[in-house]
Amino acid sequence: MAKPPLRIEQLDTVLYNSNLNPMGVPESVTKALKENIKSVIRYPSEYYDALKKSISAYAGCKEDYIVLGNGLSDMLRLYMSLIIPAKALIAVPTATEYENVLSIYGCETDYYELDEEKNYVLDAKDFVSKLDSSYDMVILGNPNNPTSQIINRMDMELIAEVCKELEIFLLIDEMYIEFTEDYESLTSVPLVEEFDNIAVLRSVSKFFAIPGLRLSYSVISNSSHLDMISVTVAPNKISTLTAAACTEMFKDKKYIDESRSQIHTERNLIYSAMNTNKNVKLFKPYANFMLVKLLKEDITAQDVEEFCRTKGIIIRNCSNFHNLDNKYIRFCFMKPKQNDLLVNTILECVGSDN
Protein backbone atom coordinates (compact mmCIF):
# COMPACT_ATOMS: atom_id res chain seq x y z
CA MET A 1 0.00 0.00 0.00
CA ALA A 2 1.11 3.59 -0.66
CA LYS A 3 2.77 5.33 2.27
CA PRO A 4 0.88 8.41 3.50
CA PRO A 5 2.85 11.64 4.00
CA LEU A 6 4.52 12.07 7.38
CA ARG A 7 3.17 14.82 9.59
CA ILE A 8 5.50 17.78 10.06
CA GLU A 9 4.46 18.65 13.59
CA GLN A 10 4.74 15.85 16.17
CA LEU A 11 3.82 17.81 19.28
CA ASP A 12 0.70 15.70 19.80
CA THR A 13 2.40 12.33 19.33
CA VAL A 14 0.91 9.70 21.63
CA LEU A 15 3.07 6.76 22.67
CA TYR A 16 0.74 3.78 22.45
CA ASN A 17 3.80 1.53 22.57
CA SER A 18 4.87 2.56 26.08
CA ASN A 19 2.06 0.87 28.08
CA LEU A 20 2.07 3.72 30.62
CA ASN A 21 -0.95 4.74 32.67
CA PRO A 22 -2.62 7.62 30.75
CA MET A 23 -3.39 9.44 34.01
CA GLY A 24 0.28 10.33 34.22
CA VAL A 25 2.38 10.98 37.32
CA PRO A 26 0.31 10.87 40.55
CA GLU A 27 -0.03 14.18 42.38
CA SER A 28 1.13 12.37 45.51
CA VAL A 29 4.46 11.79 43.77
CA THR A 30 5.01 15.37 42.58
CA LYS A 31 4.01 16.71 45.99
CA ALA A 32 6.36 14.32 47.83
CA LEU A 33 9.25 15.17 45.50
CA LYS A 34 8.83 18.89 46.19
CA GLU A 35 8.46 18.43 49.94
CA ASN A 36 11.47 16.11 50.22
CA ILE A 37 13.95 17.85 47.94
CA LYS A 38 16.24 18.59 50.90
CA SER A 39 16.34 14.87 51.73
CA VAL A 40 19.04 14.38 49.10
CA ILE A 41 21.55 15.34 51.78
CA ARG A 42 20.69 12.10 53.62
CA TYR A 43 21.52 8.50 52.71
CA PRO A 44 18.59 6.72 51.01
CA SER A 45 18.58 3.66 53.27
CA GLU A 46 17.14 5.81 56.07
CA TYR A 47 13.92 5.94 54.06
CA TYR A 48 13.64 2.26 53.19
CA ASP A 49 11.74 1.12 56.30
CA ALA A 50 8.90 3.53 55.55
CA LEU A 51 8.92 2.51 51.88
CA LYS A 52 8.72 -1.19 52.72
CA LYS A 53 5.92 -0.55 55.17
CA SER A 54 3.99 1.26 52.44
CA ILE A 55 4.61 -1.53 49.92
CA SER A 56 3.62 -4.15 52.49
CA ALA A 57 0.22 -2.51 53.02
CA TYR A 58 -0.30 -2.02 49.29
CA ALA A 59 0.78 -5.47 48.08
CA GLY A 60 -0.46 -7.46 51.07
CA CYS A 61 2.82 -9.08 52.10
CA LYS A 62 5.25 -9.10 55.00
CA GLU A 63 7.82 -6.31 55.08
CA ASP A 64 10.58 -8.88 55.63
CA TYR A 65 9.72 -10.48 52.26
CA ILE A 66 10.27 -7.30 50.24
CA VAL A 67 13.39 -6.76 48.14
CA LEU A 68 13.91 -3.35 46.54
CA GLY A 69 15.31 -2.94 43.04
CA ASN A 70 16.19 -0.30 40.47
CA GLY A 71 13.66 -1.23 37.78
CA LEU A 72 12.46 -4.60 36.53
CA SER A 73 15.60 -5.31 34.50
CA ASP A 74 17.68 -4.82 37.63
CA MET A 75 15.40 -7.19 39.54
CA LEU A 76 15.67 -9.85 36.84
CA ARG A 77 19.46 -9.59 36.92
CA LEU A 78 19.42 -9.88 40.69
CA TYR A 79 17.65 -13.24 40.53
CA MET A 80 19.82 -14.45 37.67
CA SER A 81 22.92 -13.82 39.79
CA LEU A 82 21.24 -15.43 42.80
CA ILE A 83 20.00 -18.63 41.13
CA ILE A 84 22.62 -18.82 38.34
CA PRO A 85 20.34 -20.93 36.11
CA ALA A 86 21.92 -23.20 33.50
CA LYS A 87 18.62 -23.88 31.75
CA ALA A 88 15.32 -22.00 31.80
CA LEU A 89 11.86 -22.24 30.25
CA ILE A 90 9.78 -19.30 29.10
CA ALA A 91 6.35 -19.25 27.42
CA VAL A 92 6.39 -17.34 24.12
CA PRO A 93 5.48 -14.87 22.87
CA THR A 94 6.55 -12.93 25.92
CA ALA A 95 8.67 -9.96 26.97
CA THR A 96 11.98 -9.99 25.10
CA GLU A 97 13.76 -8.84 28.26
CA TYR A 98 13.53 -12.33 29.80
CA GLU A 99 15.53 -14.01 27.07
CA ASN A 100 17.98 -11.10 26.88
CA VAL A 101 18.83 -11.32 30.58
CA LEU A 102 19.04 -15.11 30.52
CA SER A 103 21.49 -14.96 27.62
CA ILE A 104 23.68 -12.44 29.47
CA TYR A 105 24.14 -15.02 32.22
CA GLY A 106 24.88 -17.80 29.73
CA CYS A 107 21.63 -19.62 30.44
CA GLU A 108 20.19 -22.01 27.87
CA THR A 109 16.60 -21.04 27.09
CA ASP A 110 13.80 -23.36 25.99
CA TYR A 111 10.49 -22.11 24.63
CA TYR A 112 6.97 -23.26 25.40
CA GLU A 113 4.93 -21.99 22.44
CA LEU A 114 1.56 -20.57 23.40
CA ASP A 115 -1.27 -21.55 21.05
CA GLU A 116 -2.87 -18.82 18.96
CA GLU A 117 -5.99 -20.96 18.61
CA LYS A 118 -6.32 -20.75 22.40
CA ASN A 119 -5.77 -16.97 22.23
CA TYR A 120 -2.30 -17.43 23.72
CA VAL A 121 -3.78 -18.42 27.09
CA LEU A 122 -1.36 -20.65 28.99
CA ASP A 123 -2.57 -24.23 29.46
CA ALA A 124 -1.14 -24.86 32.92
CA LYS A 125 -1.54 -28.64 32.89
CA ASP A 126 0.17 -28.96 29.54
CA PHE A 127 2.86 -26.50 30.60
CA VAL A 128 3.83 -28.42 33.74
CA SER A 129 3.94 -31.64 31.71
CA LYS A 130 6.90 -30.13 29.83
CA LEU A 131 8.87 -29.44 33.00
CA ASP A 132 11.63 -31.70 34.28
CA SER A 133 14.59 -31.53 36.62
CA SER A 134 16.89 -30.22 33.89
CA TYR A 135 15.36 -26.76 34.34
CA ASP A 136 16.62 -24.38 37.01
CA MET A 137 14.22 -21.53 36.32
CA VAL A 138 10.85 -20.66 34.81
CA ILE A 139 9.82 -17.07 34.03
CA LEU A 140 6.17 -16.16 33.48
CA GLY A 141 4.57 -12.76 32.91
CA ASN A 142 1.15 -12.32 34.51
CA PRO A 143 -0.41 -10.59 32.65
CA ASN A 144 1.84 -11.57 29.79
CA ASN A 145 3.37 -9.04 27.40
CA PRO A 146 2.47 -8.74 24.49
CA THR A 147 -0.55 -11.07 24.65
CA SER A 148 -2.31 -9.31 27.59
CA GLN A 149 -3.44 -12.73 28.87
CA ILE A 150 -3.58 -13.82 32.50
CA ILE A 151 -2.88 -16.94 34.54
CA ASN A 152 -5.38 -17.50 37.34
CA ARG A 153 -4.26 -18.17 40.90
CA MET A 154 -5.17 -21.87 40.81
CA ASP A 155 -3.11 -22.49 37.68
CA MET A 156 -0.17 -20.52 39.04
CA GLU A 157 -0.32 -22.56 42.25
CA LEU A 158 -0.16 -25.76 40.19
CA ILE A 159 2.90 -24.45 38.35
CA ALA A 160 4.54 -23.44 41.64
CA GLU A 161 3.89 -26.90 43.11
CA VAL A 162 5.43 -28.76 40.19
CA CYS A 163 8.38 -26.36 40.11
CA LYS A 164 8.99 -26.98 43.81
CA GLU A 165 8.92 -30.76 43.33
CA LEU A 166 11.48 -30.44 40.53
CA GLU A 167 13.59 -27.82 42.40
CA ILE A 168 12.88 -25.15 39.80
CA PHE A 169 12.83 -21.48 40.78
CA LEU A 170 9.73 -19.66 39.47
CA LEU A 171 9.89 -15.94 38.65
CA ILE A 172 6.46 -14.32 38.24
CA ASP A 173 6.53 -10.91 36.58
CA GLU A 174 3.50 -8.86 37.67
CA MET A 175 4.47 -5.63 35.92
CA TYR A 176 0.89 -5.15 34.65
CA ILE A 177 -1.14 -6.91 37.36
CA GLU A 178 -2.66 -3.71 38.80
CA PHE A 179 -4.35 -2.97 35.47
CA THR A 180 -6.44 -6.16 35.59
CA GLU A 181 -10.06 -6.00 36.69
CA ASP A 182 -9.71 -8.01 39.89
CA TYR A 183 -6.01 -8.18 40.49
CA GLU A 184 -6.29 -9.01 44.20
CA SER A 185 -7.62 -12.44 43.20
CA LEU A 186 -5.00 -12.89 40.46
CA THR A 187 -1.76 -11.82 42.11
CA SER A 188 0.61 -14.57 43.21
CA VAL A 189 1.81 -12.63 46.27
CA PRO A 190 -0.27 -14.84 48.65
CA LEU A 191 1.50 -17.92 47.23
CA VAL A 192 4.82 -16.65 48.59
CA GLU A 193 3.80 -17.74 52.09
CA GLU A 194 3.41 -21.33 50.90
CA PHE A 195 6.20 -21.61 48.33
CA ASP A 196 9.81 -20.65 48.98
CA ASN A 197 10.79 -21.38 45.37
CA ILE A 198 9.01 -18.38 43.87
CA ALA A 199 9.55 -14.64 43.65
CA VAL A 200 6.89 -12.17 42.53
CA LEU A 201 8.33 -9.17 40.69
CA ARG A 202 6.65 -5.77 40.46
CA SER A 203 7.60 -2.40 38.99
CA VAL A 204 6.01 1.04 39.43
CA SER A 205 6.98 2.17 35.92
CA LYS A 206 3.76 1.28 34.09
CA PHE A 207 0.83 1.55 36.51
CA PHE A 208 2.09 4.67 38.26
CA ALA A 209 3.64 6.13 35.07
CA ILE A 210 7.00 6.92 36.68
CA PRO A 211 9.66 4.95 34.78
CA GLY A 212 12.18 7.68 35.57
CA LEU A 213 12.08 7.00 39.31
CA ARG A 214 13.36 3.44 38.73
CA LEU A 215 11.68 1.49 41.51
CA SER A 216 10.88 -2.19 41.42
CA TYR A 217 10.34 -4.68 44.21
CA SER A 218 9.99 -8.41 44.65
CA VAL A 219 8.23 -10.55 47.23
CA ILE A 220 10.02 -13.73 48.32
CA SER A 221 9.91 -15.85 51.49
CA ASN A 222 13.04 -18.00 51.04
CA SER A 223 15.20 -17.05 54.05
CA SER A 224 18.45 -18.29 52.49
CA HIS A 225 17.88 -16.21 49.37
CA LEU A 226 16.90 -13.18 51.44
CA ASP A 227 20.08 -13.52 53.52
CA MET A 228 22.20 -13.75 50.39
CA ILE A 229 20.49 -10.72 48.87
CA SER A 230 21.00 -8.68 52.04
CA VAL A 231 24.77 -9.14 51.92
CA THR A 232 25.26 -8.78 48.16
CA VAL A 233 22.88 -5.98 47.11
CA ALA A 234 24.12 -2.38 47.40
CA PRO A 235 22.65 -0.82 50.58
CA ASN A 236 21.57 2.47 48.92
CA LYS A 237 20.22 1.26 45.61
CA ILE A 238 17.03 3.35 45.53
CA SER A 239 17.41 7.14 45.66
CA THR A 240 16.15 9.17 48.60
CA LEU A 241 13.63 11.05 46.47
CA THR A 242 12.31 7.86 44.89
CA ALA A 243 11.87 6.24 48.29
CA ALA A 244 10.10 9.27 49.75
CA ALA A 245 7.82 9.77 46.75
CA CYS A 246 6.85 6.12 46.34
CA THR A 247 6.13 5.76 50.05
CA GLU A 248 3.29 8.26 49.60
CA MET A 249 2.32 7.00 46.16
CA PHE A 250 1.34 3.51 47.36
CA LYS A 251 -1.15 5.18 49.73
CA ASP A 252 -2.77 7.22 46.92
CA LYS A 253 -6.09 5.34 46.80
CA LYS A 254 -7.80 7.99 44.67
CA TYR A 255 -5.22 7.69 41.89
CA ILE A 256 -5.19 3.90 42.08
CA ASP A 257 -8.99 3.54 41.93
CA GLU A 258 -9.43 6.11 39.15
CA SER A 259 -6.68 4.50 37.07
CA ARG A 260 -8.19 1.06 37.26
CA SER A 261 -11.67 2.39 36.50
CA GLN A 262 -10.51 4.35 33.45
CA ILE A 263 -8.50 1.45 32.02
CA HIS A 264 -11.37 -0.96 32.60
CA THR A 265 -13.78 1.32 30.70
CA GLU A 266 -11.44 2.07 27.79
CA ARG A 267 -10.37 -1.57 27.46
CA ASN A 268 -13.98 -2.66 27.01
CA LEU A 269 -14.86 0.20 24.64
CA ILE A 270 -11.88 -0.37 22.35
CA TYR A 271 -12.37 -4.11 22.24
CA SER A 272 -16.06 -3.66 21.36
CA ALA A 273 -15.33 -1.01 18.73
CA MET A 274 -12.79 -3.13 16.87
CA ASN A 275 -14.12 -6.63 17.40
CA THR A 276 -16.64 -6.50 14.54
CA ASN A 277 -14.03 -5.74 11.86
CA LYS A 278 -13.23 -8.92 9.93
CA ASN A 279 -9.76 -7.68 8.87
CA VAL A 280 -8.35 -7.98 12.37
CA LYS A 281 -8.28 -10.65 15.04
CA LEU A 282 -8.34 -9.34 18.59
CA PHE A 283 -6.98 -11.22 21.57
CA LYS A 284 -9.24 -10.18 24.42
CA PRO A 285 -7.06 -8.07 26.73
CA TYR A 286 -6.81 -8.21 30.51
CA ALA A 287 -4.01 -5.68 31.03
CA ASN A 288 -3.79 -2.09 29.70
CA PHE A 289 -2.81 -3.13 26.18
CA MET A 290 -4.08 -5.38 23.41
CA LEU A 291 -2.51 -7.68 20.84
CA VAL A 292 -4.03 -7.57 17.35
CA LYS A 293 -3.45 -9.82 14.35
CA LEU A 294 -3.83 -8.29 10.87
CA LEU A 295 -5.80 -10.62 8.60
CA LYS A 296 -5.67 -8.75 5.30
CA GLU A 297 -2.96 -10.28 3.10
CA ASP A 298 -1.57 -7.03 1.70
CA ILE A 299 -1.24 -5.23 5.05
CA THR A 300 1.65 -5.76 7.44
CA ALA A 301 2.44 -4.49 10.91
CA GLN A 302 4.91 -2.07 9.37
CA ASP A 303 2.16 -0.65 7.13
CA VAL A 304 -0.11 0.01 10.09
CA GLU A 305 2.78 1.31 12.18
CA GLU A 306 3.75 3.86 9.51
CA PHE A 307 0.15 4.89 8.80
CA CYS A 308 -0.48 5.50 12.51
CA ARG A 309 2.73 7.50 12.80
CA THR A 310 1.42 10.05 10.30
CA LYS A 311 -1.45 10.70 12.72
CA GLY A 312 0.89 11.12 15.68
CA ILE A 313 0.18 7.61 16.97
CA ILE A 314 3.09 5.34 17.90
CA ILE A 315 2.13 1.66 18.19
CA ARG A 316 4.23 -1.47 18.70
CA ASN A 317 5.19 -3.60 15.72
CA CYS A 318 5.41 -7.10 17.25
CA SER A 319 7.38 -8.80 14.49
CA ASN A 320 10.46 -9.17 16.72
CA PHE A 321 8.62 -11.12 19.43
CA HIS A 322 9.42 -14.84 19.47
CA ASN A 323 6.53 -16.78 17.89
CA LEU A 324 4.98 -13.69 16.23
CA ASP A 325 5.56 -12.16 12.78
CA ASN A 326 4.83 -9.04 10.74
CA LYS A 327 1.08 -9.51 11.12
CA TYR A 328 0.89 -8.49 14.77
CA ILE A 329 0.63 -5.11 16.47
CA ARG A 330 0.17 -4.06 20.08
CA PHE A 331 -1.06 -0.83 21.61
CA CYS A 332 -2.02 0.38 25.06
CA PHE A 333 -5.13 2.26 26.15
CA MET A 334 -4.90 5.99 26.65
CA LYS A 335 -7.46 8.76 27.24
CA PRO A 336 -10.94 8.50 25.62
CA LYS A 337 -10.49 11.02 22.77
CA GLN A 338 -7.04 9.67 22.01
CA ASN A 339 -8.42 6.16 21.89
CA ASP A 340 -11.15 7.24 19.47
CA LEU A 341 -8.43 8.50 17.11
CA LEU A 342 -6.44 5.30 17.56
CA VAL A 343 -9.36 3.02 16.71
CA ASN A 344 -10.46 5.11 13.73
CA THR A 345 -6.90 5.28 12.38
CA ILE A 346 -6.24 1.55 12.59
CA LEU A 347 -9.61 0.67 11.06
CA GLU A 348 -9.03 3.20 8.29
CA CYS A 349 -5.72 1.52 7.52
CA VAL A 350 -6.95 -2.09 7.54
CA GLY A 351 -10.11 -1.26 5.61
CA SER A 352 -13.75 -2.24 5.93
CA ASP A 353 -15.09 -5.74 6.46
CA ASN A 354 -15.77 -6.23 2.74
KAZIHU-V30617 format. One record per residue. N is the residue number from 1. RES is the residue in three letters. OMEGA is omega in whole degrees, -180 to 180 (none if undefined). Layout:
n->N res->RES omega->OMEGA
n->N res->RES omega->OMEGA
This chain:
n->1 res->MET omega->-179
n->2 res->ALA omega->180
n->3 res->LYS omega->178
n->4 res->PRO omega->-180
n->5 res->PRO omega->180
n->6 res->LEU omega->177
n->7 res->ARG omega->178
n->8 res->ILE omega->-179
n->9 res->GLU omega->-180
n->10 res->GLN omega->-177
n->11 res->LEU omega->-177
n->12 res->ASP omega->-180
n->13 res->THR omega->180
n->14 res->VAL omega->-176
n->15 res->LEU omega->177
n->16 res->TYR omega->178
n->17 res->ASN omega->-173
n->18 res->SER omega->-180
n->19 res->ASN omega->179
n->20 res->LEU omega->175
n->21 res->ASN omega->-178
n->22 res->PRO omega->179
n->23 res->MET omega->176
n->24 res->GLY omega->-176
n->25 res->VAL omega->179
n->26 res->PRO omega->177
n->27 res->GLU omega->179
n->28 res->SER omega->179
n->29 res->VAL omega->-179
n->30 res->THR omega->179
n->31 res->LYS omega->-179
n->32 res->ALA omega->178
n->33 res->LEU omega->179
n->34 res->LYS omega->-176
n->35 res->GLU omega->-175
n->36 res->ASN omega->-177
n->37 res->ILE omega->-179
n->38 res->LYS omega->-180
n->39 res->SER omega->-179
n->40 res->VAL omega->178
n->41 res->ILE omega->-177
n->42 res->ARG omega->177
n->43 res->TYR omega->-175
n->44 res->PRO omega->-174
n->45 res->SER omega->178
n->46 res->GLU omega->-176
n->47 res->TYR omega->-172
n->48 res->TYR omega->180
n->49 res->ASP omega->179
n->50 res->ALA omega->179
n->51 res->LEU omega->-180
n->52 res->LYS omega->177
n->53 res->LYS omega->179
n->54 res->SER omega->178
n->55 res->ILE omega->-179
n->56 res->SER omega->180
n->57 res->ALA omega->-178
n->58 res->TYR omega->-174
n->59 res->ALA omega->180
n->60 res->GLY omega->-179
n->61 res->CYS omega->178
n->62 res->LYS omega->179
n->63 res->GLU omega->-177
n->64 res->ASP omega->-178
n->65 res->TYR omega->-173
n->66 res->ILE omega->174
n->67 res->VAL omega->-178
n->68 res->LEU omega->180
n->69 res->GLY omega->-177
n->70 res->ASN omega->-177
n->71 res->GLY omega->-175
n->72 res->LEU omega->179
n->73 res->SER omega->178
n->74 res->ASP omega->-180
n->75 res->MET omega->177
n->76 res->LEU omega->-180
n->77 res->ARG omega->178
n->78 res->LEU omega->-178
n->79 res->TYR omega->173
n->80 res->MET omega->-179
n->81 res->SER omega->180
n->82 res->LEU omega->-176
n->83 res->ILE omega->-175
n->84 res->ILE omega->-177
n->85 res->PRO omega->175
n->86 res->ALA omega->-178
n->87 res->LYS omega->-178
n->88 res->ALA omega->177
n->89 res->LEU omega->174
n->90 res->ILE omega->178
n->91 res->ALA omega->-175
n->92 res->VAL omega->7
n->93 res->PRO omega->178
n->94 res->THR omega->-177
n->95 res->ALA omega->-178
n->96 res->THR omega->-178
n->97 res->GLU omega->-178
n->98 res->TYR omega->-179
n->99 res->GLU omega->180
n->100 res->ASN omega->-179
n->101 res->VAL omega->178
n->102 res->LEU omega->-179
n->103 res->SER omega->178
n->104 res->ILE omega->-178
n->105 res->TYR omega->175
n->106 res->GLY omega->-178
n->107 res->CYS omega->174
n->108 res->GLU omega->-177
n->109 res->THR omega->172
n->110 res->ASP omega->-176
n->111 res->TYR omega->170
n->112 res->TYR omega->-174
n->113 res->GLU omega->177
n->114 res->LEU omega->-173
n->115 res->ASP omega->178
n->116 res->GLU omega->-179
n->117 res->GLU omega->176
n->118 res->LYS omega->179
n->119 res->ASN omega->178
n->120 res->TYR omega->175
n->121 res->VAL omega->-178
n->122 res->LEU omega->174
n->123 res->ASP omega->-172
n->124 res->ALA omega->-179
n->125 res->LYS omega->178
n->126 res->ASP omega->-179
n->127 res->PHE omega->-178
n->128 res->VAL omega->178
n->129 res->SER omega->180
n->130 res->LYS omega->-178
n->131 res->LEU omega->173
n->132 res->ASP omega->-174
n->133 res->SER omega->178
n->134 res->SER omega->-180
n->135 res->TYR omega->176
n->136 res->ASP omega->-174
n->137 res->MET omega->171
n->138 res->VAL omega->177
n->139 res->ILE omega->179
n->140 res->LEU omega->173
n->141 res->GLY omega->-180
n->142 res->ASN omega->0
n->143 res->PRO omega->-177
n->144 res->ASN omega->175
n->145 res->ASN omega->18
n->146 res->PRO omega->-171
n->147 res->THR omega->-178
n->148 res->SER omega->179
n->149 res->GLN omega->-176
n->150 res->ILE omega->172
n->151 res->ILE omega->-177
n->152 res->ASN omega->-174
n->153 res->ARG omega->-178
n->154 res->MET omega->180
n->155 res->ASP omega->179
n->156 res->MET omega->178
n->157 res->GLU omega->177
n->158 res->LEU omega->-180
n->159 res->ILE omega->179
n->160 res->ALA omega->-180
n->161 res->GLU omega->-179
n->162 res->VAL omega->178
n->163 res->CYS omega->180
n->164 res->LYS omega->179
n->165 res->GLU omega->-176
n->166 res->LEU omega->-180
n->167 res->GLU omega->177
n->168 res->ILE omega->177
n->169 res->PHE omega->-176
n->170 res->LEU omega->174
n->171 res->LEU omega->-180
n->172 res->ILE omega->-178
n->173 res->ASP omega->-179
n->174 res->GLU omega->179
n->175 res->MET omega->-173
n->176 res->TYR omega->-172
n->177 res->ILE omega->-177
n->178 res->GLU omega->179
n->179 res->PHE omega->-177
n->180 res->THR omega->-171
n->181 res->GLU omega->-177
n->182 res->ASP omega->-169
n->183 res->TYR omega->179
n->184 res->GLU omega->180
n->185 res->SER omega->-178
n->186 res->LEU omega->-175
n->187 res->THR omega->-180
n->188 res->SER omega->-180
n->189 res->VAL omega->179
n->190 res->PRO omega->-179
n->191 res->LEU omega->-178
n->192 res->VAL omega->179
n->193 res->GLU omega->-176
n->194 res->GLU omega->-174
n->195 res->PHE omega->179
n->196 res->ASP omega->-180
n->197 res->ASN omega->179
n->198 res->ILE omega->172
n->199 res->ALA omega->177
n->200 res->VAL omega->-177
n->201 res->LEU omega->176
n->202 res->ARG omega->174
n->203 res->SER omega->179
n->204 res->VAL omega->-173
n->205 res->SER omega->-171
n->206 res->LYS omega->-175
n->207 res->PHE omega->-179
n->208 res->PHE omega->174
n->209 res->ALA omega->179
n->210 res->ILE omega->-180
n->211 res->PRO omega->-178
n->212 res->GLY omega->180
n->213 res->LEU omega->171
n->214 res->ARG omega->174
n->215 res->LEU omega->170
n->216 res->SER omega->175
n->217 res->TYR omega->176
n->218 res->SER omega->178
n->219 res->VAL omega->-175
n->220 res->ILE omega->-177
n->221 res->SER omega->-176
n->222 res->ASN omega->-174
n->223 res->SER omega->179
n->224 res->SER omega->178
n->225 res->HIS omega->180
n->226 res->LEU omega->178
n->227 res->ASP omega->180
n->228 res->MET omega->179
n->229 res->ILE omega->-177
n->230 res->SER omega->-178
n->231 res->VAL omega->-178
n->232 res->THR omega->-178
n->233 res->VAL omega->179
n->234 res->ALA omega->-174
n->235 res->PRO omega->-178
n->236 res->ASN omega->-172
n->237 res->LYS omega->-179
n->238 res->ILE omega->-177
n->239 res->SER omega->179
n->240 res->THR omega->-178
n->241 res->LEU omega->178
n->242 res->THR omega->-179
n->243 res->ALA omega->-179
n->244 res->ALA omega->-178
n->245 res->ALA omega->-176
n->246 res->CYS omega->175
n->247 res->THR omega->179
n->248 res->GLU omega->-176
n->249 res->MET omega->-179
n->250 res->PHE omega->179
n->251 res->LYS omega->-173
n->252 res->ASP omega->-175
n->253 res->LYS omega->-179
n->254 res->LYS omega->179
n->255 res->TYR omega->-178
n->256 res->ILE omega->-178
n->257 res->ASP omega->-179
n->258 res->GLU omega->179
n->259 res->SER omega->-178
n->260 res->ARG omega->179
n->261 res->SER omega->-178
n->262 res->GLN omega->180
n->263 res->ILE omega->179
n->264 res->HIS omega->-179
n->265 res->THR omega->-177
n->266 res->GLU omega->178
n->267 res->ARG omega->-179
n->268 res->ASN omega->-179
n->269 res->LEU omega->-179
n->270 res->ILE omega->180
n->271 res->TYR omega->180
n->272 res->SER omega->-177
n->273 res->ALA omega->-175
n->274 res->MET omega->-170
n->275 res->ASN omega->-178
n->276 res->THR omega->-180
n->277 res->ASN omega->-175
n->278 res->LYS omega->-180
n->279 res->ASN omega->177
n->280 res->VAL omega->172
n->281 res->LYS omega->180
n->282 res->LEU omega->173
n->283 res->PHE omega->-171
n->284 res->LYS omega->-173
n->285 res->PRO omega->175
n->286 res->TYR omega->177
n->287 res->ALA omega->-178
n->288 res->ASN omega->178
n->289 res->PHE omega->-177
n->290 res->MET omega->175
n->291 res->LEU omega->-178
n->292 res->VAL omega->174
n->293 res->LYS omega->179
n->294 res->LEU omega->-173
n->295 res->LEU omega->-179
n->296 res->LYS omega->-172
n->297 res->GLU omega->-173
n->298 res->ASP omega->179
n->299 res->ILE omega->180
n->300 res->THR omega->177
n->301 res->ALA omega->179
n->302 res->GLN omega->178
n->303 res->ASP omega->-179
n->304 res->VAL omega->179
n->305 res->GLU omega->-178
n->306 res->GLU omega->178
n->307 res->PHE omega->179
n->308 res->CYS omega->-178
n->309 res->ARG omega->179
n->310 res->THR omega->179
n->311 res->LYS omega->-178
n->312 res->GLY omega->-178
n->313 res->ILE omega->180
n->314 res->ILE omega->179
n->315 res->ILE omega->-178
n->316 res->ARG omega->170
n->317 res->ASN omega->-172
n->318 res->CYS omega->-175
n->319 res->SER omega->-179
n->320 res->ASN omega->174
n->321 res->PHE omega->177
n->322 res->HIS omega->178
n->323 res->ASN omega->173
n->324 res->LEU omega->179
n->325 res->ASP omega->-174
n->326 res->ASN omega->176
n->327 res->LYS omega->-175
n->328 res->TYR omega->174
n->329 res->ILE omega->177
n->330 res->ARG omega->175
n->331 res->PHE omega->179
n->332 res->CYS omega->-178
n->333 res->PHE omega->-178
n->334 res->MET omega->-179
n->335 res->LYS omega->-173
n->336 res->PRO omega->-178
n->337 res->LYS omega->177
n->338 res->GLN omega->-180
n->339 res->ASN omega->176
n->340 res->ASP omega->179
n->341 res->LEU omega->179
n->342 res->LEU omega->-178
n->343 res->VAL omega->-179
n->344 res->ASN omega->-179
n->345 res->THR omega->-179
n->346 res->ILE omega->180
n->347 res->LEU omega->175
n->348 res->GLU omega->-178
n->349 res->CYS omega->-176
n->350 res->VAL omega->176
n->351 res->GLY omega->-179
n->352 res->SER omega->-179
n->353 res->ASP omega->-174
n->354 res->ASN omega->none
